[in-house]
């Protein structure tokens, strides 16, 4: 039982045998550990060094004799957490490499209100935890429904996804819940002239661009393309820099 669990934690078979032998024998010389683990002495020297570097064994001296002892098994939990953190740190870069060389551009179309809702489900799975949105709030509500939008916002916030929204500077809806900056709802906003807004909503996330049309056309799509999404992302950043922080409520 112990052996399988430790191997599942990332140790190889010989590392497990040596670690358990050290737990059972207490501070010991390498030849004694080798006998206890039933591994060749020459092999045991290398395995002991590996476990010391991993922090699972400690060394000490008794006179001129070097002894090795197992450290508290709690160290294994810390080791696993450290590995998880390291993988989490490099995961965005690995995903970038995968998308660059393995994902071909593709387009998905969605029709009707129920179909369009699937676009939002996809956004909620975004790995970057960041979505850029170009939104006319009134058209957005008409396209997918007020209740659904409220649920989407709450689900987005619960998943830690931060929204950066471009809204019309005038003639739209501006409340605490919609159309205004709200840090509790993880939403940052800039305002642009109304004549640059046509679709109900355009969303940029990961390497995807999603669009929801107005209620009159009643369709949406997702384009998955690194080049296309990077291009629109650059346009978004440019427009964000031009936007004002307050709407025109006059």
Secondary structure, DSSP 8 states (H G I E B T S, - for coil): -HHHHHHHTT--HHHHHHHHHHHHH-SB-HHHHHHHHT--HHHHHHHHHHHHHHTSEEEEEETTEEEEEE--THHHHHHHHHHHHHHHHHHHHHHHHHHHHH---EEEEEEHHHHHHHHHHHHTT-SSSEEEEEE-HHHHHHHH-HHHHHHHHHHHHHTT-EEEEEEESSSS---SSSSS-BGGGTEEEEEE-GGG--SSEEEEETTEEEEE--TTT-EEEEEE-HHHHHHHHHHHHHHHHH-BSS----
